[in-house]
């Protein structure tokens, strides 16, 4: 498979710069803030991607770095929009609206953020990366899959860390049933399909724009469902 054209991404922020911004957010936000919960999760992912780059785990490090930075920038832009009292994309609005709700568990915040970022931002980041590097989505598939595998493995740890307790209690908890309706693997597969669709529509900006808007709305709706207040004593640290 041909690799992406090696065009230096002159306007890209280095991965370590993205990590510094996420660490600054972590220091500034209250630990129980729903955005802070997701930010800690995403910081761990970004640090792991950085280690993968340093140890040569990516076949095309330039493509991996560009995808990672373009991806992260969409989350950081949403944070910046809220800080400036502007509306973020619809996919992010539920997390910002419910970030301090006492009836929402930490695991819900983490997965709602992942839903917004994977379901909407990842597809657009793939297209951004293709335009920057002068390649098609198929040439990024290895990097996309590696990052996706990292996210899936991290999701398993998140569920264990933020929802500890006896198996019987987990089965009885309404959180178990709510989160059983969402899958990161399915969201990742849908993001890849959306990225390929948007790339195919790149010469039809009106249709591409409508597709992106509908995607944003649908992902935001799923995020709102994930943040359904459950009340009761939270099963999280």
N, C-alpha and C positions, 0 to 999 in steps of 0.2 A: 504494500500500500504506500503511495507517495506521501511524504511528510509535508507539513506546512512550509511554505516559503519562509526563509529565515529573514524576516524584516524586523529590524530592531524596533520594539514598541516605545518610541520616544516619549510618549505622554503617560506611560504606565507608571503607577506607584509601585515600588518594590514590595515584595511580600512582607519584609520586616517592617516597612512603614505601615502597612495594614495592621500588623500585629501590635505595633505601638499604639495605634488609634483605638484598637479594641481594648487594650490594657488600660488606656486612659479612661475609656467608658466604664470599664469594670471598677476602677477606683472612684469614679464620680457618682455612680448609681448606688442606691440602696440595694443590699444583697437580695431582698425579697421582691424588688421591682421585677415585673414580668419581663421587661426588656433586658434587665441584667441577667436573669436566668438564661435567656436565649444567648446573650452575648458570651457568657462563660462557655456554653456549649460550642458556639461557633469559633471562639478563640482557640479551643482545644483542637478543633478540626484544622484550622489554619496553621497552627503550630505543627501539626502532624504532616500537613502538606509540605511545609517548609523543610521538615526533616527528610521527607521523601525526595525532595529536590536535592538536598545536600548529599544524600547517600546514593544518588543515581538511580532511584526507583522508577523514574519516568523515562520513557523512550525518547521523548522530545521535551526537555526541560523548559525551553522557551515557550512552547505551546502551553505547558502546564502552568507556568508562572503567569502568563497572560490571562488564561482562563480563570485562575484563582483570583487575580487582582480585579478583573472585570466583574466577576461574581461578587466579591466582597464589596465592591464600590456601590452596588445597587442597595445593599443593606445599609451601608454608611450614608448613602444619599437619603434613604428613608428616615434615618435617625436625624440627619441634618434638617430635613423638611419639617419635622415635628418641632425641633428646637427653634426654628424660625417661624413657627406658627403657620406653616403651610401644610396642606393635606399630603400625606404620603400616598403611594399607590394603594388601591383598594385592598390588595392582598395583605398589607401590613396594618391596616386600620384597626382590625379587631384586637391585635396585640397591644397597640398603643392605647386603645380605649379601655381595655380591661386590665391593664398592667398592674393596677393596685387593688383589684377587686379581691376582697377577703375570701370569697367562696370559690376562687379558682386555684387549683393546685399547681405546684411548681412544674410538675411533669407536663401539665397542659400548656403552660407558657412555653416550655422548651419545644414541644412538638408543634405548637401553633406557629412559632417562628420558623422551624424547619419546613413546615408546610408552605409558608409564604415564600421562603427563599428557594426551595426546590421547585415548587409548583409553578412559580412565575419567573423569578429572577434567573434561574439557571438556564432556561431556554433562551432568554434575551442575552445572557452573558456568552453563551455559545455563539450566537450570531455576532455579537460585538467582537469576539475573539477572531472569528473568521474574517471579518472585515479588516481587522488590524493586521492579521498575518497573511491575508491574501490566500485563504484556503477554504475548502468546503467542510461542512460538519463531519463528513465521513473521515476526514483526516485528523479529527480531534477525538475520535471514538475511544482510543486507548486511554487518553488522559481523562476523558469523561468517565469511563468505567472505573478507573483507579480511584478517582475522587469519590465516585458513588459508592464504591466498596468501603471506603473509609467511613463515609457517613452511615452506612448500614451497620457496620460494626460498632460505631459510636452510639447509634440509637439503642442498641441492645444494652450497652453499659448505662445509658441514661435511664432507661426503664428500670434497671436494677437499682441504681443509686437513688432515684427520686421516688420510687415506689417500693420500698422494702417492706417485708412483713411475711407472715405465714401464707402459704399458697391458698389456704381456705379463705383467709381474709381478703386476699386479692380477688378471688373469684366472686366474692360477695360484694365487693366495693363497686359502686356505679362507674367509677373511673375506668375500671377494666373493660366494661362494656362500651363506654364511650370511645376509648382509644382503639378498641378492636375493629372499629369501622374505618380506620385509616392505616395505610401502609406506606412506608418510605420507599420500598422497592417499586410499588405501583406508581408512586409520584415521580420517581426517577425515570421510569420507563415513559411516562406521559411527557415529562420534560424533554426527553430526547426526541420524541415524535413531534412535539411543538416546535423545537428548534429546527428540525428538518423542514417542517411546514413553513415556518417563517422565512427560512432561507430560500425555499422554492417560490415564495411570494415577494421576494425582495424587489422585483421589478413592478410590483402592483402595490404601491404604498397605501392606497385607500383600504384595500382588502386586508393587507398586513396589519394596518392600524386597528381595524375592526376586530380582527382575530386576537390581537394583543389585549385589547380592551375587554373582550369577552373572557379571555383567559384570566385576566386580573380579577374580574368580578367573581368568577367561579371559584378561584382559589381563596378569595376573601370570604366567600360564603362558607367554604369548608373550614377555614380558620375560626370563623365565628362559632361554628358547631363544636369545634374542639375546645373552645373556651367557655362552654356552658357551665355556669356556676353550679357546683355540686353541694356546697355547704358542708357542715359537719367538720370534725377534726381532720385536718389534712394528713395524709400518709406520706409526708415528705420531711426532709431534714431542714 
